[in-house]
Amino acid sequence: MATSTVTFSPVDAESPVDAESPVDDESNPPSRPPICTSDTLRVVPWKDPIADPHGVHPCSRYVELYWLGILGPSTTWLLRRMSYGFEVNADGFDLHLSETARSLGLGDRMGKNSPFRRALHRLSTFELARSHGTGCLAVRTRIPPLPLRHLNRLPESLQQSHRAWLAEQRLPEPEQMRRRAGRLAAGLAASGYDREEIERRLGEWQFHPAVAFQAAENAVRVTEASAG
C-alpha cells in the first residue's frame, strides 16, 4: 500500500481498525500513544461498530460545544487536523509531528512533556485514539457523545444545552431535520437575509424543499414581528 503523507488531517466509516469494547467501558483503560523514534507517526482510522453509529463528526458543533471544554483547545485542534487527513487519505496517512505541532501553535519541542505530546496523549486518555502497533495511532472518525462523568465538569448552561440535545436525538428524523432547519433559518433571518435567500441556502445544505420553504417562512415572520 502506498504511503501518503500529510501534515494536517474528516472521516471514513469503512476504515480498517476494529474496536474491541464500548467507548465508555472503564474496565479497559485507554492505551498510551505509541512511542515514536522518528518525526513521523502513522495515523489510521479507528472503526468502532458500537460507538460510530451514535457519533458525530470531529469538526461538528457538538465537539466544539461539549468536548472542547474537556479536551482543551490544543487536543481538539489536533483531532480536527487528523480528521482532515482522513478526508484526503481515507485509509490513513503519515503525520509529521514537529511540523504539525508548529502549525497548531504548539512550538517545535517534542519532549514527553511538550504541549504537542500532551495533546497527543490526551486523545488516548479520553479514548478518542489508541495505539495500533509500533509507530501507529488509531484515531476515531466519529466522536461519541460525552460520557456523564465528563459532562458533569461543564458549566451548568452547557449541561442544560446537552440535555436538550439528547432529547432532540430521540425525536423522529423528520422532526430533527425540521428543528435544525428552523434554527439555521432563524440565524439567517436575524442576519438580514430575506425569505428567498434563506430558502436557497437551506436547499444548498440539503434540506428537503418543503422543510426549507416552511423554515424560511417562519423565520422571516418571527423576525419581522420582533422588529415591528
C-alpha positions as CSV (number, residue, x, y, z in Angstrom):
1,M,0.0,0.0,0.0
2,A,1.4,3.4,-0.9
3,T,2.2,5.7,1.9
4,S,0.6,9.1,1.9
5,T,2.0,12.0,3.9
6,V,0.0,15.0,5.2
7,T,0.7,17.4,7.9
8,F,-2.9,18.2,8.7
9,S,-5.5,16.0,8.8
10,P,-12.6,14.2,8.5
11,V,-13.8,10.7,8.5
12,D,-14.4,7.3,6.8
13,A,-16.8,4.9,8.4
14,E,-15.4,2.0,6.5
15,S,-11.9,2.1,8.0
16,P,-9.8,-0.9,8.8
17,V,-9.4,-0.8,12.6
18,D,-12.0,-2.6,14.6
19,A,-13.0,-1.7,18.2
20,E,-13.0,-4.4,20.8
21,S,-15.1,-2.8,23.5
22,P,-17.6,0.1,24.1
23,V,-16.0,3.5,24.4
24,D,-17.2,4.1,27.9
25,D,-16.0,0.8,29.3
26,E,-13.9,1.9,32.3
27,S,-12.6,-1.6,32.9
28,N,-10.5,-1.2,29.8
29,P,-8.0,1.7,30.4
30,P,-7.0,3.6,27.3
31,S,-3.7,2.8,25.7
32,R,-0.9,5.3,25.7
33,P,0.0,6.8,22.3
34,P,2.8,4.9,20.6
35,I,6.4,5.9,21.3
36,C,7.8,7.4,18.1
37,T,11.5,7.2,17.4
38,S,11.1,9.4,14.3
39,D,9.3,12.6,13.5
40,T,6.6,10.7,11.7
41,L,3.5,9.0,13.2
42,R,1.3,6.7,11.1
43,V,-2.4,7.6,11.7
44,V,-5.2,5.2,10.7
45,P,-8.9,5.3,11.3
46,W,-10.4,3.5,14.2
47,K,-13.6,1.7,13.3
48,D,-15.9,1.2,16.2
49,P,-19.2,-0.6,15.3
50,I,-20.6,0.0,18.7
51,A,-19.9,3.8,19.1
52,D,-19.7,5.0,15.5
53,P,-23.5,4.9,14.8
54,H,-24.0,7.3,17.7
55,G,-21.0,9.5,17.0
56,V,-20.6,12.9,15.4
57,H,-18.0,14.4,13.0
58,P,-14.8,15.7,14.7
59,C,-15.5,19.1,13.2
60,S,-19.1,19.2,14.3
61,R,-20.7,21.9,16.5
62,Y,-21.2,19.2,19.1
63,V,-17.4,18.7,19.6
64,E,-16.9,22.4,19.8
65,L,-19.6,22.9,22.4
66,Y,-19.2,19.9,24.6
67,W,-15.9,18.1,24.0
68,L,-13.7,21.2,23.7
69,G,-14.0,22.1,27.4
70,I,-12.9,18.6,28.4
71,L,-10.2,18.0,25.8
72,G,-8.8,21.5,25.7
73,P,-8.2,23.6,22.5
74,S,-4.9,22.0,21.5
75,T,-6.2,18.4,21.6
76,T,-9.4,19.5,19.8
77,W,-7.5,21.1,17.0
78,L,-5.2,18.1,16.7
79,L,-8.2,15.8,16.5
80,R,-9.6,18.0,13.7
81,R,-6.3,18.1,11.8
82,M,-6.2,14.3,11.8
83,S,-9.8,14.3,10.7
84,Y,-8.9,16.5,7.7
85,G,-6.2,14.0,6.8
86,F,-8.7,11.2,6.6
87,E,-10.7,13.2,4.0
88,V,-7.6,13.2,1.8
89,N,-6.4,9.6,2.7
90,A,-9.2,7.5,4.0
91,D,-7.0,4.5,4.8
92,G,-4.5,6.6,6.8
93,F,-1.6,8.9,6.5
94,D,1.8,9.8,7.9
95,L,1.7,12.7,10.3
96,H,4.8,14.9,10.6
97,L,4.9,15.6,14.3
98,S,7.1,18.7,14.6
99,E,5.6,20.4,11.5
100,T,2.0,19.7,12.8
101,A,3.0,21.0,16.3
102,R,4.2,24.3,14.8
103,S,1.2,24.6,12.6
104,L,-1.0,24.3,15.7
105,G,1.0,27.0,17.5
106,L,2.5,24.4,19.9
107,G,6.1,25.1,19.2
108,D,8.6,22.5,18.0
109,R,9.6,20.8,21.2
110,M,8.9,17.1,21.1
111,G,9.8,16.0,24.6
112,K,7.3,13.9,26.5
113,N,6.1,16.9,28.5
114,S,5.9,19.2,25.5
115,P,2.5,20.8,24.6
116,F,2.1,18.7,21.5
117,R,2.9,15.4,23.2
118,R,0.4,16.3,26.0
119,A,-2.2,17.0,23.3
120,L,-1.4,13.7,21.6
121,H,-1.6,11.8,24.9
122,R,-5.0,13.3,25.8
123,L,-6.5,11.8,22.7
124,S,-5.8,8.4,24.2
125,T,-6.7,9.4,27.7
126,F,-10.2,10.3,26.6
127,E,-10.4,7.2,24.4
128,L,-10.5,9.1,21.1
129,A,-7.3,7.3,19.9
130,R,-5.3,4.3,20.8
131,S,-2.0,2.7,19.9
132,H,-2.2,0.4,16.9
133,G,1.2,-1.2,16.7
134,T,4.7,0.3,16.6
135,G,4.6,3.9,15.5
136,C,0.9,3.8,14.6
137,L,-2.1,5.5,16.2
138,A,-5.7,4.6,15.5
139,V,-8.0,7.7,15.8
140,R,-11.8,7.8,16.0
141,T,-13.5,9.2,12.9
142,R,-16.8,9.5,14.7
143,I,-16.7,11.1,18.2
144,P,-19.1,9.6,20.7
145,P,-21.4,11.6,23.0
146,L,-19.7,13.0,26.0
147,P,-19.8,10.5,28.9
148,L,-21.7,11.6,32.0
149,R,-18.5,11.7,34.2
150,H,-17.1,14.4,31.9
151,L,-20.4,16.2,31.2
152,N,-20.7,17.0,34.9
153,R,-17.5,19.1,34.6
154,L,-19.1,21.5,32.1
155,P,-20.8,24.7,33.1
156,E,-24.5,24.3,34.0
157,S,-25.6,26.2,30.9
158,L,-23.8,23.6,28.7
159,Q,-25.2,20.7,30.7
160,Q,-28.7,22.0,30.1
161,S,-27.9,22.5,26.4
162,H,-26.6,18.9,26.3
163,R,-29.8,17.6,27.9
164,A,-31.8,19.4,25.2
165,W,-29.6,17.9,22.5
166,L,-30.0,14.4,23.8
167,A,-33.8,14.9,23.9
168,E,-33.8,16.0,20.3
169,Q,-31.8,12.9,19.2
170,R,-34.7,10.8,20.4
171,L,-37.2,12.6,18.0
172,P,-38.0,11.1,14.6
173,E,-35.5,12.1,11.9
174,P,-38.0,14.4,10.1
175,E,-38.6,16.4,13.3
176,Q,-34.9,16.7,13.9
177,M,-34.4,18.0,10.4
178,R,-37.3,20.5,10.8
179,R,-35.8,21.8,14.0
180,R,-32.3,22.1,12.6
181,A,-33.7,24.0,9.6
182,G,-35.6,26.3,11.9
183,R,-32.6,27.2,13.9
184,L,-30.5,27.9,10.8
185,A,-33.2,29.9,9.2
186,A,-33.7,32.0,12.3
187,G,-30.0,32.8,12.4
188,L,-30.0,33.8,8.7
189,A,-33.1,35.9,9.2
190,A,-31.5,37.7,12.1
191,S,-28.5,38.5,9.9
192,G,-30.8,40.2,7.4
193,Y,-31.4,37.5,4.7
194,D,-34.8,37.6,3.0
195,R,-37.1,34.6,2.7
196,E,-35.9,33.6,-0.8
197,E,-32.3,33.7,0.1
198,I,-32.8,31.7,3.3
199,E,-34.8,29.1,1.4
200,R,-32.0,28.9,-1.2
201,R,-29.3,28.5,1.5
202,L,-31.2,25.7,3.2
203,G,-31.6,23.9,-0.1
204,E,-27.8,24.1,-0.6
205,W,-27.5,22.5,2.8
206,Q,-29.5,19.5,1.6
207,F,-32.8,20.2,3.5
208,H,-35.9,19.0,1.8
209,P,-37.5,21.8,-0.3
210,A,-40.7,21.7,1.8
211,V,-38.7,21.9,5.1
212,A,-36.6,24.8,3.7
213,F,-39.7,26.7,2.5
214,Q,-41.5,26.4,5.8
215,A,-38.4,27.2,7.9
216,A,-37.7,30.3,5.8
217,E,-41.4,31.5,6.1
218,N,-41.4,31.1,9.8
219,A,-38.1,32.7,10.4
220,V,-38.9,35.8,8.4
221,R,-42.3,36.1,10.0
222,V,-40.9,36.0,13.5
223,T,-38.1,38.4,12.7
224,E,-40.5,40.9,11.2
225,A,-42.8,40.6,14.2
226,S,-39.9,41.2,16.6
227,A,-38.8,44.3,14.6
228,G,-42.3,45.7,14.3
